[in-house]
Amino acid sequence: MVNNEALTVALVTKDGKTFELETKRGSQGHIIELTEVTAGGQLKKSFHPSTPKPIPSNIIFEMFKSVVNNYIKEGSIIIDSTMPFKFENNGDKTNYPLVTGLDEVKEHELKDKYSSDNYAVQVVPAYGVDALVSFDSDAQYAISVMSPAGIPICVNQRNMAVLCKINQYLRGRKLIVDVQLAADGSVYIKDIYYDGCDRTTCSLEERIKLLNETFNRAIPYTYVVNPLYSTEEKHIAYKSCEITGKEIVLVHKEAVRDSNQLTRVKHKMDLKNETTLQVMTVCNVSNTVTLCAYVDGIPIELGRANNPLDMVVEELDTVRVKFSSAATGEIKNIEIISKLDSDEPTPLDPVLARKMGFNLHPRSVREPAMFSSDEIGFLDKLEQSTD
C-alpha cells in the first residue's frame, strides 16, 4: 500500500448501524475518521478513539487493519472497501493445518481415480481461489485466509463481505475450512479441518454432514459442496464439467490425511474456446479484471476474469482468453492466457457476437420523410463501403 493513499471501509454492525472508517493524512501524520449514519439519516463525523492524535505513515495501515478487525470480531459485516484484505495470524500456528496436496493431474490419471472407492468428487466453479479460512475470535485476526500451503493471501471485497456474514453466524465458534472463493463473491465450503481447537479425525462423509448441520440456515452466497460417491455419479459430473467449464476436485473419503499424502486432487477442465478481448478495468482490491470488446464502435463489457499472477495486465491491454461458453451478453469462465502487443480497440469476433445475441449489421427500418436518403441509413452505407 502507498502510505499517501486513503483507506476506506464501510461496515454494518450486527445491530444494523452503518458507519464508515477512513484514513486522513495531515501535516503531522494520519488519523482514522469515523462517520456514523444516525437514525435520522444524518452523518456524524469524529476521530476514531484509536487515533486521538496523528500517527506515522509507517504504522497507519496496521492500525487500520486492527481497527477493522475489531469490528469484524464484534460481528460487523463489510459492505464496501478500498482496503486489501490480507490478515495473517503470525502467533497461531494452528492456522497452518496441513498441505492439502492440491494438484493438477492429466486426464487419464484423473479417470483412473474416478473408479477408485477411495475418492469422492466435488464440483466447484472454474477459476476461483482455493483457500483455507480460519474463523477464530480469539486469534489476532478474526478471519484469516491462506493458500492450501498455508501462505496468507489477499481476498477481494465481495468474498470478504460473505466471510464476515459467516463469522457473524458462527458467533465465535472456531473453524478452519477448505473453500473455493468465486469471483462473484460466493464462498463454496468443501471441507472442514479444525472444529474448535482440535483437528478433525472424521471421515469425509462425517465432515460434510457436520458442515451441513453447521450451515443449516441460509447464508447468502454460501454453499456447502456435497460430494458424489458412486462411480456413475463421478463420471456424469466429469461429462457435465466438460460442457460447463466447472472444475472437478477428487477428495479422499477417509480422515484428513497427513501433509505428505494427497488429500485432494484437482483437475482444471480444458477450455477449448478462445477469443481476443480488451481489458476495461483492473481492480487490485478484488484482483480481477473486467474484459470487453467493441460492437459497432461501442465497448461492451463481456465478463470478468482473475488477474493472472504470471503477467502484468493493465487497462486497454489486449489479451487472448479461453472460456467455456457464451450466453446472451456474457462470456462464461474466462481465463487470460496471454497478453498481445496491442492497445487498439478490439472488435468482437462476428461468430461469437451472433452467439451472444449482438447484431453487427443494424439496418434502418423506416426513412422519415423529412430527411433525404443521403442523410439516413449511414450505417447501411458504411457497411456497403466496407463489404
C-alpha positions as a printed Julia matrix, in Angstrom:
387×3 Matrix{Float64}:
   0.0     0.0     0.0
   1.15    3.54   -0.77
   1.11    5.39    2.52
  -0.42    8.51    0.96
  -3.47    6.61   -0.3
  -6.63    6.89    1.79
  -8.17    3.65    3.05
 -11.94    3.43    3.38
 -14.12    0.66    4.81
 -17.91    0.79    5.2
 -19.49   -1.62    7.71
 -22.86   -2.64    9.11
 -22.91   -3.75   12.76
 -24.92   -6.74   13.96
 -27.38   -4.17   15.36
 -27.92   -2.73   11.89
 -25.96    0.51   12.31
 -23.98    1.77    9.31
 -20.68    3.63    9.54
 -17.51    4.32    7.61
 -13.85    4.32    8.58
 -11.38    6.38    6.54
  -7.73    7.31    6.96
  -6.93   11.02    6.7
  -3.46   12.43    6.12
  -2.3    15.72    7.6
   0.98   17.57    8.07
   1.67   15.73   11.35
   0.63   12.22   10.29
  -2.53   10.14    9.84
  -5.76    9.76   11.77
  -8.79    7.48   11.31
 -12.07    9.32   10.81
 -15.32    7.66   11.9
 -18.52    8.62   10.08
 -21.75    7.32   11.62
 -25.16    7.36    9.97
 -27.67    8.47   12.62
 -31.29    7.3    12.87
 -32.4    10.41   11.02
 -30.0     9.79    8.15
 -27.57   12.49    9.21
 -23.79   11.97    9.09
 -21.86   12.33   12.32
 -18.07   12.62   11.93
 -15.47   12.19   14.67
 -11.92   10.98   15.29
 -11.79    7.26   15.94
 -10.59    6.53   19.52
  -7.65    4.51   18.15
  -6.06    7.7    16.79
  -6.64   10.51   19.32
  -3.6    12.14   17.75
  -1.86   11.7    14.36
   0.31    8.6    13.9
   3.2     7.98   11.44
   2.69    6.75    7.89
   4.59    3.52    8.5
   2.07    2.22   11.05
  -1.28    3.62    9.86
  -2.05    0.56    7.68
  -1.53   -1.94   10.5
  -3.52    0.28   12.85
  -6.37    0.49   10.34
  -6.36   -3.29    9.88
  -6.55   -3.74   13.64
  -9.5    -1.35   13.94
 -11.4    -3.06   11.11
 -10.65   -6.47   12.63
 -12.1    -5.42   15.99
 -15.38   -4.56   14.31
 -15.36   -7.91   12.48
 -14.8    -9.71   15.8
 -17.91   -7.98   17.14
 -19.96   -9.32   14.22
 -19.87   -6.38   11.79
 -20.11   -7.0     8.05
 -18.04   -5.14    5.46
 -20.21   -3.72    2.67
 -17.63   -1.67    0.76
 -13.89   -1.15    0.9
 -10.75    0.18   -0.76
  -8.59   -1.82    1.64
  -6.74   -5.01    0.61
  -7.85   -7.81    2.95
  -4.81   -9.84    3.93
  -4.89  -10.87    7.58
  -2.11  -13.08    8.92
  -2.21  -14.67   12.38
   1.53  -14.94   12.97
   1.27  -16.24   16.52
  -1.25  -19.03   15.92
   0.4   -21.97   14.21
  -2.85  -23.95   14.12
  -3.8   -21.7    11.21
  -1.42  -23.75    9.08
  -3.08  -27.13    9.46
  -1.71  -29.13    6.54
  -0.59  -29.08    2.96
  -3.61  -30.36    1.07
  -1.69  -31.67   -1.91
  -3.89  -29.66   -4.24
  -2.6   -30.51   -7.67
  -3.49  -30.63  -11.34
  -3.34  -34.03  -13.0
  -3.63  -35.38  -16.5
  -6.99  -36.61  -17.73
  -6.11  -40.32  -17.83
  -4.77  -40.18  -14.25
  -7.96  -38.48  -13.12
 -10.22  -41.07  -14.75
  -8.29  -43.85  -13.02
  -9.09  -42.25   -9.67
 -12.79  -41.94  -10.61
 -13.11  -45.7   -10.43
 -11.44  -45.86   -7.02
 -13.66  -46.27   -3.97
 -11.13  -44.2    -2.02
 -12.13  -40.92   -3.7
 -15.31  -38.88   -3.94
 -15.91  -35.99   -6.35
 -16.81  -32.36   -5.75
 -17.74  -29.89   -8.49
 -16.71  -26.26   -7.96
 -16.76  -23.06  -10.05
 -13.96  -22.55  -12.53
 -11.06  -20.25  -11.74
 -11.98  -19.47   -8.18
  -9.37  -19.13   -5.45
  -8.62  -22.23   -3.37
  -8.17  -21.22    0.25
  -8.13  -22.3     3.86
 -10.16  -19.91    6.0
  -9.76  -19.63    9.77
 -12.62  -18.22   11.85
 -11.34  -17.54   15.36
 -12.49  -14.61   17.51
  -9.66  -15.27   19.99
  -6.89  -15.02   17.39
  -5.05  -11.87   16.33
  -7.41  -11.59   13.36
 -10.95  -13.0    13.45
 -10.78  -14.08    9.81
  -7.56  -15.12    8.1
  -7.27  -16.62    4.64
  -4.42  -18.78    3.36
  -3.48  -20.79    0.32
  -3.68  -24.6     0.74
   0.02  -24.49    1.64
  -0.62  -22.02    4.47
   0.6   -18.85    2.73
  -1.51  -15.74    3.53
  -3.42  -14.47    0.5
  -5.43  -11.34   -0.3
  -9.23  -11.63   -0.5
 -11.46   -9.48   -2.68
 -14.08   -7.28   -1.05
 -17.06   -9.35   -2.24
 -15.66  -12.56   -0.74
 -14.72  -10.73    2.45
 -18.3    -9.5     2.9
 -19.58  -13.09    2.72
 -16.86  -14.33    5.1
 -17.95  -11.62    7.56
 -21.53  -12.91    7.36
 -20.29  -16.44    8.09
 -18.23  -15.13   11.01
 -21.28  -13.32   12.41
 -23.35  -16.5    12.05
 -20.71  -18.65   13.83
 -20.78  -16.36   16.92
 -17.2   -17.01   17.96
 -17.02  -20.69   17.05
 -13.55  -21.61   15.8
 -13.36  -23.4    12.45
 -10.8   -23.93    9.73
 -12.49  -24.79    6.45
 -11.37  -25.53    2.91
 -13.2   -23.24    0.49
 -13.38  -22.03   -3.08
 -13.72  -18.24   -3.32
 -15.63  -17.45   -6.51
 -15.13  -14.21   -8.43
 -18.75  -13.15   -7.82
 -18.19  -13.23   -4.05
 -19.72  -16.65   -3.39
 -18.0   -18.96   -0.91
 -18.12  -22.7    -1.61
 -17.25  -24.7     1.52
 -15.64  -28.01    0.53
 -14.3   -29.43    3.79
 -13.55  -28.79    7.45
 -10.15  -29.46    9.04
 -10.43  -27.93   12.52
 -13.5   -27.74   14.73
 -12.68  -25.85   17.9
  -9.03  -26.39   18.8
  -8.84  -29.95   17.5
  -8.01  -31.22   14.06
 -10.87  -33.42   12.92
 -10.42  -37.19   12.66
 -13.79  -37.78   10.97
 -14.32  -39.33    7.55
 -15.32  -37.16    4.59
 -18.96  -38.18    4.91
 -18.98  -37.23    8.6
 -17.22  -33.91    7.9
 -19.7   -32.93    5.19
 -22.59  -33.88    7.49
 -21.1   -31.58   10.15
 -20.82  -28.74    7.63
 -24.43  -29.16    6.52
 -25.56  -29.16   10.16
 -23.43  -26.09   10.92
 -24.71  -24.12    7.94
 -28.29  -25.37    8.01
 -29.54  -21.78    7.86
 -29.18  -20.0     4.56
 -26.27  -17.54    4.5
 -26.35  -15.55    1.24
 -23.74  -16.67   -1.31
 -22.55  -19.53    0.94
 -22.75  -23.14   -0.23
 -21.63  -26.49    1.15
 -20.25  -28.62   -1.7
 -21.72  -32.09   -1.26
 -19.53  -34.89   -2.69
 -20.59  -37.52   -5.21
 -19.62  -41.03   -4.2
 -20.71  -43.57   -6.84
 -18.67  -44.24   -9.99
 -21.67  -43.37  -12.16
 -22.17  -40.01  -10.41
 -18.49  -39.19  -10.75
 -18.41  -39.87  -14.49
 -21.63  -37.89  -15.08
 -20.06  -34.99  -13.18
 -16.97  -35.17  -15.38
 -19.03  -35.05  -18.59
 -21.04  -32.14  -17.22
 -17.89  -30.19  -16.38
 -16.6   -30.67  -19.92
 -19.6   -28.61  -21.05
 -19.91  -26.07  -18.24
 -16.19  -25.47  -17.66
 -16.52  -26.1   -13.93
 -13.7   -27.87  -12.08
 -13.51  -31.35  -10.62
 -11.97  -32.0    -7.21
 -11.27  -35.55   -6.11
 -11.12  -35.84   -2.33
 -10.05  -38.81   -0.22
 -13.07  -40.33    1.54
 -11.37  -41.2     4.81
  -9.93  -38.92    7.52
  -7.86  -35.87    6.52
  -4.5   -37.29    5.52
  -1.02  -36.23    6.57
   0.63  -33.34    4.77
   2.86  -35.7     2.78
  -0.13  -37.62    1.38
  -2.6   -36.43   -1.22
  -5.89  -35.36    0.31
  -7.23  -33.58   -2.76
  -6.53  -33.81   -6.48
  -7.86  -31.02   -8.68
  -8.49  -31.13  -12.4
  -8.99  -27.92  -14.35
 -11.28  -28.6   -17.29
  -9.72  -27.94  -20.68
 -11.43  -24.83  -22.06
 -11.43  -25.2   -25.82
 -12.91  -21.83  -26.85
 -10.58  -18.88  -27.47
 -11.03  -15.25  -28.44
  -9.38  -11.83  -28.11
 -10.7    -9.21  -25.67
  -9.57   -5.9   -24.24
  -9.03   -5.02  -20.58
 -11.62   -2.49  -19.48
 -10.73   -2.11  -15.79
  -8.3    -3.64  -13.31
  -9.29   -3.91   -9.64
  -6.31   -4.54   -7.37
  -8.56   -4.93   -4.33
 -10.6    -7.8    -5.82
  -7.68   -8.99   -8.01
  -9.99   -9.19  -11.02
 -10.17   -7.59  -14.45
 -13.21   -6.57  -16.48
 -12.99   -7.52  -20.15
 -14.73   -6.02  -23.16
 -14.85   -5.94  -26.94
 -16.18   -3.4   -29.41
 -19.53   -3.87  -31.13
 -20.08   -1.25  -33.85
 -17.55    1.01  -32.19
 -19.03    0.73  -28.71
 -17.11   -1.07  -25.91
 -19.35   -3.76  -24.38
 -18.47   -5.41  -21.08
 -18.49   -9.18  -21.62
 -17.2   -10.71  -18.38
 -14.63  -10.83  -15.62
 -11.5   -12.89  -15.05
  -9.0   -13.31  -12.26
  -5.91  -11.15  -12.66
  -3.18  -13.61  -13.77
  -0.22  -13.96  -11.43
   2.33  -14.59  -14.17
   1.81  -11.38  -16.17
   1.11   -7.69  -15.59
  -2.24   -6.71  -17.09
  -3.27   -3.06  -17.38
  -6.26   -1.15  -18.69
  -6.54   -1.1   -22.52
  -4.26   -4.15  -22.87
  -5.38   -6.64  -25.5
  -5.44  -10.21  -24.19
  -6.06  -13.68  -25.52
  -8.51  -15.66  -23.39
 -10.02  -19.12  -23.05
 -13.63  -19.59  -21.99
 -16.18  -22.36  -21.5
 -19.25  -20.95  -23.27
 -21.07  -17.81  -24.35
 -24.61  -16.8   -23.41
 -26.68  -13.71  -24.16
 -24.4   -10.77  -23.42
 -21.88  -12.79  -21.38
 -18.81  -14.96  -21.8
 -18.52  -17.58  -19.05
 -15.49  -18.92  -17.15
 -12.84  -16.67  -18.68
  -9.13  -17.33  -18.23
  -6.47  -14.92  -19.53
  -3.76  -16.95  -21.25
  -1.57  -14.27  -22.88
  -1.13  -10.55  -23.47
  -0.89   -9.24  -27.02
   1.24   -6.32  -28.26
  -1.67   -4.0   -29.0
  -3.82   -1.45  -27.25
  -6.08   -0.73  -30.24
  -9.87   -1.22  -29.86
 -10.67   -4.92  -30.11
 -13.75   -5.79  -32.22
 -15.86   -8.71  -31.08
 -15.45  -11.83  -33.18
 -18.51  -11.95  -35.53
 -19.28  -15.63  -34.91
 -19.08  -15.14  -31.15
 -21.15  -11.95  -31.41
 -24.03  -13.81  -33.06
 -23.94  -16.46  -30.33
 -24.18  -13.7   -27.73
 -27.15  -12.04  -29.42
 -25.4    -8.99  -30.88
 -26.37   -7.7   -34.32
 -23.25   -6.4   -36.02
 -25.16   -5.13  -39.07
 -28.02   -2.88  -37.92
 -30.42   -1.68  -40.64
 -32.65    1.37  -40.74
 -36.25    0.17  -40.66
 -38.0     3.41  -41.71
 -36.98    6.5   -43.68
 -38.56    9.66  -42.21
 -39.86   11.93  -44.99
 -38.11   14.97  -43.5
 -34.67   13.51  -44.2
 -33.09   12.86  -47.55
 -31.85    9.42  -48.46
 -28.3    10.76  -48.2
 -28.84   11.55  -44.53
 -30.26    8.21  -43.46
 -29.01    4.68  -43.31
 -25.47    5.86  -42.57
 -24.56    2.53  -41.04
 -26.0     0.73  -44.09
 -23.81    2.76  -46.4
 -20.8     2.34  -44.16
 -21.32   -1.4   -44.21
 -21.66   -1.44  -48.01
 -18.46    0.55  -48.41
 -16.53   -1.98  -46.36
 -18.0    -5.11  -47.96
